[in-house]
Amino acid sequence: MANHKSSKKRILITEKRREVNVRQKSQAKTAVKKATKAIESKDTNVIVSALRAAESQLMKIAGRFMPKKRAARKVSRLTKAANKATVK
């Protein structure tokens, strides 16, 4: 266990940041799953709202928890699938 006051403070701050990071990653994964389900349902209104939410979450975590190009690729693939589902 830490002995210095600054070390104790850093431990508390690190734990808080870890919780925030885990929450953001989880929200992004959930948004992608919801968008995928919406695409499968083929309901245009649901697809549009789910896709917006997923893109927003992915771009928030891009550069911090996921490489920017990977996030962009995921958004691109979701958009492509959504367009394919709504055009038919």
Residue pairs with C-beta under 8 A, 6 or more apart in sequence:
2 8
2 10
2 11
21 64
21 65
24 57
24 60
24 61
24 64
24 65
25 61
25 65
27 57
28 54
28 57
28 58
28 60
28 61
28 65
28 66
31 50
31 53
31 54
31 56
31 57
31 58
32 54
32 57
32 58
32 74
32 78
34 50
34 53
34 54
35 47
35 50
35 51
35 53
35 54
35 78
35 82
36 78
36 81
37 50
38 46
38 47
38 49
38 50
38 51
38 82
39 47
39 50
39 78
39 81
39 82
39 85
40 85
41 47
42 85
42 86
42 88
44 86
47 82
47 85
47 86
48 82
51 78
51 79
51 82
54 75
54 78
55 75
55 78
55 79
58 66
58 71
58 74
58 75
59 71
59 75
61 71
62 68
62 70
62 71
62 72
63 71
